[in-house]
Amino acid sequence: MNNLKVSFLILVSLVFLLSVRQSNISKNNELYAVLQTVQDSVKWAAPASANKLINPYEANDENIEIGKRIYRKHCRSCHGKTGDGQGVGAADLLTTVTNFTNPALFEQTDGSMFWKISEGRNEMEPYSNKIDEEDIWLVILYIKTFSSESSKQ
Ligand code: HEC
């Protein structure tokens, strides 16, 4: 299946599950399992051009501290205090929240991550119109500290 088809499948499943939820019928575990398998099988890739975007901020203590404040306000509810993807809001979502303690996630460039945070996917909303570009770059510095591997860089 190509990415477009898979994205479409995710969308259809989401719309269906949301309508099920709204009609107060209890969650259908089998459908959840299918949706999560589809989500896991589709790697979220930013366009190659995103790699050209360079983080203008240095990963120093001061900038990481600012990033932490942004994270607490906008991201912690889903991604969790320790970045494990188990925030209080995560349980209500239909898709799995990305775990930031996984160093493999940070093999991508800051530019790729900037693009994804700006654009969003599924229940991860686009943040381009919610927070300033500067804040997206700063919060990236902070989320990279959740995986000890990437914080060594
Ligand atoms: C409503 C819950 C929610 C909030 C709030 C939220 N996220 Fe997410 N985030 C998700 C979900 C769900 C995914 C997985 C999306 C997918 O794989 O389709 C995700 C994925 C990601 C990814 C993974 C991209 C990749 O490479 O796979 C990054 C980075 C991210 N979020 C950053 C953030 C940042 C930064 C904030 C705050 C500015 C934030 N998120 C706020 C739910 C949330």
Backbone and ligand atoms as CSV (ligand in chain L), in Angstrom:
chain,resi,resn,atom,element,x,y,z
A,1,MET,N,N,0.844,-1.200,0.000
A,1,MET,CA,C,0.000,0.000,0.000
A,1,MET,C,C,0.874,1.243,0.000
A,2,ASN,N,N,0.545,2.218,-0.803
A,2,ASN,CA,C,1.362,3.429,-0.742
A,2,ASN,C,C,0.895,4.317,0.410
A,3,ASN,N,N,1.718,5.321,0.717
A,3,ASN,CA,C,1.456,6.170,1.880
A,3,ASN,C,C,0.118,6.876,1.823
A,4,LEU,N,N,-0.258,7.287,0.609
A,4,LEU,CA,C,-1.507,8.019,0.452
A,4,LEU,C,C,-2.691,7.139,0.824
A,5,LYS,N,N,-2.639,5.904,0.336
A,5,LYS,CA,C,-3.730,4.973,0.633
A,5,LYS,C,C,-3.807,4.705,2.131
A,6,VAL,N,N,-2.635,4.532,2.737
A,6,VAL,CA,C,-2.607,4.232,4.168
A,6,VAL,C,C,-3.128,5.427,4.962
A,7,SER,N,N,-2.717,6.633,4.558
A,7,SER,CA,C,-3.204,7.829,5.242
A,7,SER,C,C,-4.721,7.909,5.132
A,8,PHE,N,N,-5.211,7.552,3.951
A,8,PHE,CA,C,-6.657,7.592,3.742
A,8,PHE,C,C,-7.348,6.585,4.663
A,9,LEU,N,N,-6.735,5.425,4.771
A,9,LEU,CA,C,-7.294,4.384,5.637
A,9,LEU,C,C,-7.336,4.860,7.087
A,10,ILE,N,N,-6.260,5.522,7.515
A,10,ILE,CA,C,-6.219,6.049,8.885
A,10,ILE,C,C,-7.335,7.071,9.070
A,11,LEU,N,N,-7.489,7.932,8.079
A,11,LEU,CA,C,-8.498,8.980,8.171
A,11,LEU,C,C,-9.895,8.374,8.290
A,12,VAL,N,N,-10.172,7.407,7.416
A,12,VAL,CA,C,-11.493,6.778,7.436
A,12,VAL,C,C,-11.717,6.098,8.792
A,13,SER,N,N,-10.693,5.393,9.279
A,13,SER,CA,C,-10.833,4.708,10.568
A,13,SER,C,C,-11.076,5.708,11.678
A,14,LEU,N,N,-10.346,6.841,11.631
A,14,LEU,CA,C,-10.506,7.857,12.670
A,14,LEU,C,C,-11.911,8.434,12.677
A,15,VAL,N,N,-12.388,8.770,11.480
A,15,VAL,CA,C,-13.731,9.353,11.382
A,15,VAL,C,C,-14.747,8.354,11.920
A,16,PHE,N,N,-14.548,7.091,11.540
A,16,PHE,CA,C,-15.483,6.064,11.999
A,16,PHE,C,C,-15.436,5.926,13.520
A,17,LEU,N,N,-14.225,5.853,14.049
A,17,LEU,CA,C,-14.093,5.662,15.495
A,17,LEU,C,C,-14.635,6.858,16.265
A,18,LEU,N,N,-14.412,8.046,15.717
A,18,LEU,CA,C,-14.925,9.246,16.387
A,18,LEU,C,C,-16.446,9.224,16.408
A,19,SER,N,N,-17.042,8.760,15.307
A,19,SER,CA,C,-18.506,8.735,15.280
A,19,SER,C,C,-19.028,7.680,16.246
A,20,VAL,N,N,-18.275,6.583,16.368
A,20,VAL,CA,C,-18.664,5.548,17.336
A,20,VAL,C,C,-18.616,6.139,18.738
A,21,ARG,N,N,-17.541,6.908,18.977
A,21,ARG,CA,C,-17.366,7.479,20.313
A,21,ARG,C,C,-18.481,8.470,20.626
A,22,GLN,N,N,-18.794,9.275,19.606
A,22,GLN,CA,C,-19.812,10.286,19.845
A,22,GLN,C,C,-21.176,9.675,20.115
A,23,SER,N,N,-21.419,8.525,19.538
A,23,SER,CA,C,-22.722,7.925,19.786
A,23,SER,C,C,-22.710,7.095,21.062
A,24,ASN,N,N,-21.636,7.259,21.842
A,24,ASN,CA,C,-21.548,6.651,23.173
A,24,ASN,C,C,-21.567,5.132,23.201
A,25,ILE,N,N,-21.248,4.532,22.088
A,25,ILE,CA,C,-21.111,3.080,22.077
A,25,ILE,C,C,-19.704,2.797,22.600
A,26,SER,N,N,-19.553,1.771,23.414
A,26,SER,CA,C,-18.257,1.565,24.044
A,26,SER,C,C,-17.171,1.307,22.996
A,27,LYS,N,N,-15.943,1.624,23.356
A,27,LYS,CA,C,-14.819,1.502,22.435
A,27,LYS,C,C,-14.695,0.080,21.895
A,28,ASN,N,N,-14.443,-0.016,20.627
A,28,ASN,CA,C,-14.294,-1.330,20.020
A,28,ASN,C,C,-12.802,-1.668,19.945
A,29,ASN,N,N,-12.386,-2.566,20.822
A,29,ASN,CA,C,-10.957,-2.851,20.954
A,29,ASN,C,C,-10.316,-3.379,19.683
A,30,GLU,N,N,-11.083,-4.160,18.932
A,30,GLU,CA,C,-10.504,-4.703,17.702
A,30,GLU,C,C,-10.182,-3.591,16.715
A,31,LEU,N,N,-11.096,-2.646,16.616
A,31,LEU,CA,C,-10.858,-1.525,15.697
A,31,LEU,C,C,-9.673,-0.688,16.149
A,32,TYR,N,N,-9.551,-0.507,17.455
A,32,TYR,CA,C,-8.405,0.226,17.991
A,32,TYR,C,C,-7.113,-0.461,17.596
A,33,ALA,N,N,-7.105,-1.789,17.737
A,33,ALA,CA,C,-5.902,-2.553,17.429
A,33,ALA,C,C,-5.540,-2.385,15.953
A,34,VAL,N,N,-6.564,-2.438,15.093
A,34,VAL,CA,C,-6.314,-2.292,13.652
A,34,VAL,C,C,-5.742,-0.910,13.372
A,35,LEU,N,N,-6.378,0.104,13.960
A,35,LEU,CA,C,-5.941,1.481,13.715
A,35,LEU,C,C,-4.496,1.673,14.153
A,36,GLN,N,N,-4.165,1.105,15.319
A,36,GLN,CA,C,-2.806,1.291,15.814
A,36,GLN,C,C,-1.776,0.530,14.982
A,37,THR,N,N,-2.188,-0.613,14.444
A,37,THR,CA,C,-1.278,-1.348,13.567
A,37,THR,C,C,-1.015,-0.539,12.310
A,38,VAL,N,N,-2.082,0.065,11.785
A,38,VAL,CA,C,-1.917,0.883,10.577
A,38,VAL,C,C,-0.991,2.052,10.900
A,39,GLN,N,N,-1.236,2.723,12.031
A,39,GLN,CA,C,-0.407,3.872,12.412
A,39,GLN,C,C,1.060,3.462,12.544
A,40,ASP,N,N,1.289,2.334,13.222
A,40,ASP,CA,C,2.669,1.886,13.437
A,40,ASP,C,C,3.361,1.533,12.126
A,41,SER,N,N,2.559,1.061,11.153
A,41,SER,CA,C,3.178,0.597,9.915
A,41,SER,C,C,3.515,1.753,8.977
A,42,VAL,N,N,2.967,2.916,9.254
A,42,VAL,CA,C,3.257,4.051,8.381
A,42,VAL,C,C,4.243,4.982,9.063
A,43,LYS,N,N,5.457,4.931,8.583
A,43,LYS,CA,C,6.471,5.811,9.154
A,43,LYS,C,C,6.096,7.238,8.763
A,44,TRP,N,N,6.192,8.131,9.721
A,44,TRP,CA,C,5.856,9.519,9.436
A,44,TRP,C,C,7.109,10.204,8.904
A,45,ALA,N,N,7.114,10.513,7.631
A,45,ALA,CA,C,8.306,11.110,7.034
A,45,ALA,C,C,8.028,12.537,6.574
A,46,ALA,N,N,8.924,13.425,6.943
A,46,ALA,CA,C,8.840,14.811,6.462
A,46,ALA,C,C,9.450,14.854,5.059
A,47,PRO,N,N,9.068,15.810,4.230
A,47,PRO,CA,C,9.707,15.922,2.918
A,47,PRO,C,C,11.194,16.245,3.074
A,48,ALA,N,N,12.002,15.799,2.114
A,48,ALA,CA,C,13.460,15.996,2.213
A,48,ALA,C,C,13.826,17.470,2.391
A,49,SER,N,N,13.024,18.357,1.808
A,49,SER,CA,C,13.324,19.799,1.907
A,49,SER,C,C,13.326,20.273,3.360
A,50,ALA,N,N,12.611,19.570,4.248
A,50,ALA,CA,C,12.552,19.975,5.666
A,50,ALA,C,C,13.925,19.887,6.322
A,51,ASN,N,N,14.767,18.972,5.796
A,51,ASN,CA,C,16.103,18.804,6.384
A,51,ASN,C,C,16.979,20.037,6.210
A,52,LYS,N,N,16.572,20.893,5.290
A,52,LYS,CA,C,17.361,22.114,5.057
A,52,LYS,C,C,17.077,23.178,6.115
A,53,LEU,N,N,15.988,22.992,6.853
A,53,LEU,CA,C,15.667,23.959,7.911
A,53,LEU,C,C,16.608,23.716,9.085
A,54,ILE,N,N,17.296,24.757,9.478
A,54,ILE,CA,C,18.292,24.609,10.548
A,54,ILE,C,C,17.784,25.266,11.833
A,55,ASN,N,N,17.926,24.551,12.939
A,55,ASN,CA,C,17.517,25.107,14.227
A,55,ASN,C,C,18.413,26.300,14.575
A,56,PRO,N,N,17.822,27.494,14.683
A,56,PRO,CA,C,18.657,28.674,14.942
A,56,PRO,C,C,19.128,28.760,16.397
A,57,TYR,N,N,18.618,27.864,17.241
A,57,TYR,CA,C,18.964,27.955,18.665
A,57,TYR,C,C,19.946,26.870,19.081
A,58,GLU,N,N,20.842,27.257,19.948
A,58,GLU,CA,C,21.839,26.344,20.489
A,58,GLU,C,C,21.223,25.570,21.656
A,59,ALA,N,N,21.617,24.304,21.810
A,59,ALA,CA,C,21.065,23.503,22.912
A,59,ALA,C,C,21.788,23.812,24.226
A,60,ASN,N,N,21.716,25.064,24.675
A,60,ASN,CA,C,22.320,25.389,25.969
A,60,ASN,C,C,21.252,25.338,27.068
A,61,ASP,N,N,21.682,25.392,28.323
A,61,ASP,CA,C,20.760,25.219,29.450
A,61,ASP,C,C,19.599,26.209,29.411
A,62,GLU,N,N,19.932,27.433,29.044
A,62,GLU,CA,C,18.904,28.484,29.048
A,62,GLU,C,C,17.806,28.183,28.025
A,63,ASN,N,N,18.210,27.821,26.803
A,63,ASN,CA,C,17.231,27.532,25.756
A,63,ASN,C,C,16.426,26.266,26.065
A,64,ILE,N,N,17.090,25.276,26.646
A,64,ILE,CA,C,16.385,24.033,27.000
A,64,ILE,C,C,15.329,24.324,28.069
A,65,GLU,N,N,15.657,25.228,28.978
A,65,GLU,CA,C,14.724,25.614,30.039
A,65,GLU,C,C,13.488,26.309,29.445
A,66,ILE,N,N,13.702,27.156,28.454
A,66,ILE,CA,C,12.556,27.822,27.792
A,66,ILE,C,C,11.716,26.758,27.080
A,67,GLY,N,N,12.417,25.827,26.408
A,67,GLY,CA,C,11.719,24.738,25.712
A,67,GLY,C,C,10.873,23.920,26.670
A,68,LYS,N,N,11.386,23.732,27.868
A,68,LYS,CA,C,10.668,22.947,28.872
A,68,LYS,C,C,9.346,23.618,29.250
A,69,ARG,N,N,9.387,24.945,29.365
A,69,ARG,CA,C,8.159,25.679,29.718
A,69,ARG,C,C,7.124,25.551,28.603
A,70,ILE,N,N,7.583,25.617,27.352
A,70,ILE,CA,C,6.667,25.486,26.204
A,70,ILE,C,C,6.070,24.077,26.203
A,71,TYR,N,N,6.931,23.099,26.470
A,71,TYR,CA,C,6.492,21.703,26.504
A,71,TYR,C,C,5.400,21.491,27.556
A,72,ARG,N,N,5.637,22.048,28.742
A,72,ARG,CA,C,4.662,21.884,29.827
A,72,ARG,C,C,3.302,22.438,29.446
A,73,LYS,N,N,3.343,23.549,28.748
A,73,LYS,CA,C,2.092,24.231,28.406
A,73,LYS,C,C,1.358,23.528,27.256
A,74,HIS,N,N,2.091,23.086,26.250
A,74,HIS,CA,C,1.431,22.625,25.017
A,74,HIS,C,C,1.544,21.129,24.732
A,75,CYS,N,N,2.511,20.459,25.298
A,75,CYS,CA,C,2.801,19.099,24.836
A,75,CYS,C,C,2.678,18.022,25.930
A,76,ARG,N,N,2.919,18.412,27.160
A,76,ARG,CA,C,2.994,17.427,28.251
A,76,ARG,C,C,1.702,16.628,28.411
A,77,SER,N,N,0.549,17.266,28.173
A,77,SER,CA,C,-0.723,16.579,28.398
A,77,SER,C,C,-0.790,15.262,27.635
A,78,CYS,N,N,-0.203,15.209,26.464
A,78,CYS,CA,C,-0.210,13.960,25.689
A,78,CYS,C,C,1.126,13.214,25.810
A,79,HIS,N,N,2.227,13.944,25.613
A,79,HIS,CA,C,3.527,13.258,25.542
A,79,HIS,C,C,4.083,12.887,26.913
A,80,GLY,N,N,3.486,13.416,27.981
A,80,GLY,CA,C,3.856,12.995,29.336
A,80,GLY,C,C,5.015,13.761,29.941
A,81,LYS,N,N,5.048,13.757,31.274
A,81,LYS,CA,C,6.068,14.494,32.017
A,81,LYS,C,C,7.462,13.981,31.686
A,82,THR,N,N,7.593,12.668,31.528
A,82,THR,CA,C,8.907,12.088,31.241
A,82,THR,C,C,9.098,11.821,29.745
A,83,GLY,N,N,8.145,12.297,28.934
A,83,GLY,CA,C,8.263,12.134,27.486
A,83,GLY,C,C,7.905,10.748,26.979
A,84,ASP,N,N,7.316,9.928,27.857
A,84,ASP,CA,C,7.052,8.535,27.474
A,84,ASP,C,C,5.762,8.327,26.670
A,85,GLY,N,N,5.071,9.408,26.368
A,85,GLY,CA,C,3.844,9.277,25.575
A,85,GLY,C,C,2.631,8.865,26.391
A,86,GLN,N,N,2.758,8.947,27.731
A,86,GLN,CA,C,1.664,8.508,28.603
A,86,GLN,C,C,1.063,9.677,29.382
A,87,GLY,N,N,0.946,10.828,28.738
A,87,GLY,CA,C,0.343,11.980,29.413
A,87,GLY,C,C,-1.115,11.729,29.753
A,88,VAL,N,N,-1.683,12.604,30.591
A,88,VAL,CA,C,-3.066,12.385,31.031
A,88,VAL,C,C,-4.046,12.343,29.857
A,89,GLY,N,N,-3.747,13.082,28.791
A,89,GLY,CA,C,-4.665,13.124,27.654
A,89,GLY,C,C,-4.507,11.940,26.721
A,90,ALA,N,N,-3.409,11.196,26.874
A,90,ALA,CA,C,-3.095,10.129,25.919
A,90,ALA,C,C,-4.144,9.020,25.914
A,91,ALA,N,N,-4.696,8.737,27.099
A,91,ALA,CA,C,-5.644,7.630,27.207
A,91,ALA,C,C,-6.910,7.867,26.398
A,92,ASP,N,N,-7.257,9.121,26.184
A,92,ASP,CA,C,-8.483,9.427,25.451
A,92,ASP,C,C,-8.292,9.416,23.945
A,93,LEU,N,N,-7.043,9.261,23.499
A,93,LEU,CA,C,-6.788,9.335,22.061
A,93,LEU,C,C,-6.964,7.981,21.392
A,94,LEU,N,N,-7.205,8.037,20.093
A,94,LEU,CA,C,-7.389,6.804,19.337
A,94,LEU,C,C,-6.066,6.281,18.793
A,95,THR,N,N,-5.082,7.173,18.695
A,95,THR,CA,C,-3.781,6.752,18.168
A,95,THR,C,C,-2.727,6.803,19.277
A,96,THR,N,N,-1.624,6.125,19.053
A,96,THR,CA,C,-0.557,6.063,20.048
A,96,THR,C,C,0.249,7.355,20.024
A,97,VAL,N,N,0.530,7.893,21.221
A,97,VAL,CA,C,1.333,9.115,21.309
A,97,VAL,C,C,2.816,8.727,21.283
A,98,THR,N,N,3.568,9.419,20.456
A,98,THR,CA,C,4.993,9.106,20.287
A,98,THR,C,C,5.756,9.231,21.602
A,99,ASN,N,N,6.613,8.242,21.839
A,99,ASN,CA,C,7.427,8.172,23.046
A,99,ASN,C,C,8.781,8.834,22.773
A,100,PHE,N,N,9.065,9.915,23.480
A,100,PHE,CA,C,10.302,10.663,23.236
A,100,PHE,C,C,11.523,10.069,23.936
A,101,THR,N,N,11.344,8.991,24.686
A,101,THR,CA,C,12.518,8.400,25.335
A,101,THR,C,C,13.239,7.445,24.380
A,102,ASN,N,N,12.649,7.256,23.193
A,102,ASN,CA,C,13.249,6.376,22.200
A,102,ASN,C,C,14.281,7.149,21.360
A,103,PRO,N,N,15.578,6.852,21.530
A,103,PRO,CA,C,16.610,7.629,20.829
A,103,PRO,C,C,16.477,7.561,19.304
A,104,ALA,N,N,15.902,6.460,18.781
A,104,ALA,CA,C,15.776,6.297,17.328
A,104,ALA,C,C,14.978,7.446,16.711
A,105,LEU,N,N,14.063,8.005,17.494
A,105,LEU,CA,C,13.228,9.100,16.999
A,105,LEU,C,C,14.065,10.316,16.625
A,106,PHE,N,N,15.202,10.461,17.308
A,106,PHE,CA,C,16.011,11.664,17.119
A,106,PHE,C,C,17.146,11.459,16.115
A,107,GLU,N,N,17.016,10.369,15.349
A,107,GLU,CA,C,17.954,10.215,14.228
A,107,GLU,C,C,17.567,11.184,13.103
A,108,GLN,N,N,16.350,11.707,13.167
A,108,GLN,CA,C,15.932,12.679,12.155
A,108,GLN,C,C,16.477,14.065,12.521
A,109,THR,N,N,16.502,14.942,11.522
A,109,THR,CA,C,17.016,16.294,11.768
A,109,THR,C,C,15.990,17.123,12.550
A,110,ASP,N,N,16.472,18.202,13.168
A,110,ASP,CA,C,15.559,19.137,13.839
A,110,ASP,C,C,14.575,19.704,12.815
A,111,GLY,N,N,15.059,19.883,11.572
A,111,GLY,CA,C,14.213,20.432,10.515
A,111,GLY,C,C,13.028,19.529,10.211
A,112,SER,N,N,13.291,18.223,10.184
A,112,SER,CA,C,12.234,17.244,9.948
A,112,SER,C,C,11.197,17.312,11.069
A,113,MET,N,N,11.691,17.416,12.295
A,113,MET,CA,C,10.802,17.487,13.445
A,113,MET,C,C,10.009,18.797,13.444
A,114,PHE,N,N,10.672,19.862,13.066
A,114,PHE,CA,C,10.009,21.170,12.977
A,114,PHE,C,C,8.837,21.077,12.008
A,115,TRP,N,N,9.080,20.428,10.869
A,115,TRP,CA,C,8.028,20.287,9.858
A,115,TRP,C,C,6.848,19.492,10.422
A,116,LYS,N,N,7.152,18.387,11.106
A,116,LYS,CA,C,6.074,17.531,11.632
A,116,LYS,C,C,5.259,18.244,12.709
A,117,ILE,N,N,5.947,18.969,13.593
A,117,ILE,CA,C,5.229,19.680,14.657
A,117,ILE,C,C,4.364,20.780,14.035
A,118,SER,N,N,4.871,21.411,12.986
A,118,SER,CA,C,4.105,22.472,12.317
A,118,SER,C,C,2.887,21.907,11.587
A,119,GLU,N,N,3.074,20.768,10.923
A,119,GLU,CA,C,2.013,20.210,10.067
A,119,GLU,C,C,1.039,19.296,10.802
A,120,GLY,N,N,1.548,18.544,11.799
A,120,GLY,CA,C,0.700,17.598,12.520
A,120,GLY,C,C,0.352,16.362,11.705
A,121,ARG,N,N,-0.196,15.360,12.382
A,121,ARG,CA,C,-0.722,14.164,11.714
A,121,ARG,C,C,-1.683,13.496,12.683
A,122,ASN,N,N,-2.778,12.991,12.171
A,122,ASN,CA,C,-3.793,12.348,13.014
A,122,ASN,C,C,-4.138,13.236,14.203
A,123,GLU,N,N,-4.005,12.687,15.419
A,123,GLU,CA,C,-4.409,13.466,16.592
A,123,GLU,C,C,-3.321,14.413,17.107
A,124,MET,N,N,-2.184,14.390,16.466
A,124,MET,CA,C,-1.153,15.390,16.757
A,124,MET,C,C,-1.496,16.594,15.882
A,125,GLU,N,N,-2.001,17.628,16.521
A,125,GLU,CA,C,-2.479,18.793,15.761
A,125,GLU,C,C,-1.343,19.590,15.145
A,126,PRO,N,N,-1.620,20.322,14.071
A,126,PRO,CA,C,-0.580,21.208,13.537
A,126,PRO,C,C,-0.359,22.388,14.485
A,127,TYR,N,N,0.904,22.663,14.790
A,127,TYR,CA,C,1.195,23.743,15.741
A,127,TYR,C,C,1.625,25.032,15.062
A,128,SER,N,N,1.670,25.035,13.721
A,128,SER,CA,C,2.163,26.222,13.020
A,128,SER,C,C,1.348,27.469,13.337
A,129,ASN,N,N,0.056,27.290,13.590
A,129,ASN,CA,C,-0.751,28.479,13.895
A,129,ASN,C,C,-1.076,28.597,15.383
A,130,LYS,N,N,-0.425,27.752,16.202
A,130,LYS,CA,C,-0.709,27.785,17.640
A,130,LYS,C,C,0.425,28.391,18.442
A,131,ILE,N,N,1.650,28.058,18.038
A,131,ILE,CA,C,2.797,28.642,18.736
A,131,ILE,C,C,3.788,29.210,17.711
A,132,ASP,N,N,4.611,30.149,18.157
A,132,ASP,CA,C,5.577,30.794,17.255
A,132,ASP,C,C,6.610,29.794,16.754
A,133,GLU,N,N,7.158,30.093,15.566
A,133,GLU,CA,C,8.235,29.251,15.014
A,133,GLU,C,C,9.375,29.091,16.016
A,134,GLU,N,N,9.742,30.199,16.657
A,134,GLU,CA,C,10.844,30.186,17.633
A,134,GLU,C,C,10.570,29.156,18.717
A,135,ASP,N,N,9.316,29.129,19.174
A,135,ASP,CA,C,8.961,28.210,20.258
A,135,ASP,C,C,9.025,26.758,19.808
A,136,ILE,N,N,8.711,26.505,18.539
A,136,ILE,CA,C,8.817,25.122,18.030
A,136,ILE,C,C,10.285,24.691,18.060
A,137,TRP,N,N,11.181,25.572,17.609
A,137,TRP,CA,C,12.615,25.223,17.637
A,137,TRP,C,C,13.089,24.983,19.072
A,138,LEU,N,N,12.632,25.821,19.998
A,138,LEU,CA,C,13.089,25.694,21.389
A,138,LEU,C,C,12.544,24.426,22.054
A,139,VAL,N,N,11.297,24.098,21.731
A,139,VAL,CA,C,10.721,22.901,22.354
A,139,VAL,C,C,11.415,21.639,21.808
A,140,ILE,N,N,11.883,21.703,20.570
A,140,ILE,CA,C,12.625,20.563,19.998
A,140,ILE,C,C,13.888,20.304,20.832
A,141,LEU,N,N,14.570,21.394,21.242
A,141,LEU,CA,C,15.780,21.221,22.062
A,141,LEU,C,C,15.439,20.479,23.351
A,142,TYR,N,N,14.270,20.812,23.916
A,142,TYR,CA,C,13.884,20.153,25.167
A,142,TYR,C,C,13.479,18.695,24.950
A,143,ILE,N,N,12.676,18.402,23.925
A,143,ILE,CA,C,12.224,17.007,23.778
A,143,ILE,C,C,13.395,16.060,23.466
A,144,LYS,N,N,14.458,16.620,22.915
A,144,LYS,CA,C,15.625,15.777,22.645
A,144,LYS,C,C,16.320,15.327,23.935
A,145,THR,N,N,16.058,16.016,25.047
A,145,THR,CA,C,16.714,15.628,26.304
A,145,THR,C,C,16.072,14.389,26.933
A,146,PHE,N,N,14.887,13.980,26.435
A,146,PHE,CA,C,14.222,12.821,27.033
A,146,PHE,C,C,14.941,11.507,26.742
A,147,SER,N,N,15.672,11.480,25.655
A,147,SER,CA,C,16.409,10.253,25.359
A,147,SER,C,C,17.872,10.543,25.673
A,148,SER,N,N,18.441,9.749,26.569
A,148,SER,CA,C,19.793,10.066,27.030
A,148,SER,C,C,20.786,10.052,25.867
A,149,GLU,N,N,20.519,9.168,24.884
A,149,GLU,CA,C,21.402,9.099,23.711
A,149,GLU,C,C,21.521,10.458,23.025
A,150,SER,N,N,20.343,11.049,22.745
A,150,SER,CA,C,20.365,12.285,21.965
A,150,SER,C,C,20.849,13.464,22.795
A,151,SER,N,N,20.694,13.388,24.140
A,151,SER,CA,C,21.117,14.529,24.941
A,151,SER,C,C,22.636,14.612,25.003
A,152,LYS,N,N,23.303,13.512,24.605
A,152,LYS,CA,C,24.772,13.519,24.616
A,152,LYS,C,C,25.329,14.299,23.426
A,153,GLN,N,N,24.473,14.494,22.390
A,153,GLN,CA,C,24.965,15.138,21.164
A,153,GLN,C,C,25.339,16.594,21.387
L,1,HEC,C1,C,-3.471,15.873,21.776
L,1,HEC,C2,C,-2.255,15.165,22.086
L,1,HEC,C3,C,-0.923,15.726,21.632
L,1,HEC,C4,C,-0.374,16.947,21.956
L,1,HEC,C5,C,-0.952,18.026,22.855
L,1,HEC,C6,C,0.906,16.988,21.299
L,1,HEC,N1,N,1.115,15.837,20.588
L,1,HEC,FE1,FE,2.792,15.348,19.529
L,1,HEC,N2,N,1.930,13.600,18.962
L,1,HEC,C7,C,0.689,13.165,19.336
L,1,HEC,C8,C,0.372,11.931,18.632
L,1,HEC,C9,C,-0.910,11.130,18.748
L,1,HEC,C10,C,1.482,11.643,17.832
L,1,HEC,C11,C,1.626,10.481,16.853
L,1,HEC,C12,C,1.056,10.917,15.531
L,1,HEC,C13,C,1.150,9.858,14.453
L,1,HEC,O1,O,2.074,9.040,14.470
L,1,HEC,O2,O,0.306,9.871,13.563
L,1,HEC,C14,C,2.455,12.698,18.078
L,1,HEC,C15,C,3.709,12.757,17.486
L,1,HEC,C16,C,4.651,13.730,17.734
L,1,HEC,C17,C,5.983,13.737,17.191
L,1,HEC,C18,C,6.575,12.589,16.411
L,1,HEC,C19,C,7.020,12.843,15.045
L,1,HEC,C20,C,7.694,11.610,14.481
L,1,HEC,O3,O,8.818,11.746,14.064
L,1,HEC,O4,O,7.105,10.528,14.437
L,1,HEC,C21,C,6.603,14.873,17.640
L,1,HEC,C22,C,8.017,15.334,17.368
L,1,HEC,C23,C,5.636,15.574,18.464
L,1,HEC,N3,N,4.465,14.853,18.506
L,1,HEC,C24,C,5.895,16.766,19.101
L,1,HEC,C25,C,4.936,17.457,19.852
L,1,HEC,C26,C,5.176,18.765,20.435
L,1,HEC,C27,C,6.492,19.518,20.372
L,1,HEC,C28,C,4.025,19.135,21.054
L,1,HEC,C29,C,3.729,20.440,21.764
L,1,HEC,C30,C,4.024,21.650,21.043
L,1,HEC,C31,C,3.061,18.058,20.867
L,1,HEC,N4,N,3.654,17.062,20.130
L,1,HEC,C32,C,1.771,18.060,21.366
L,1,HEC,C33,C,-0.166,13.789,20.220
L,1,HEC,C34,C,0.021,15.043,20.765
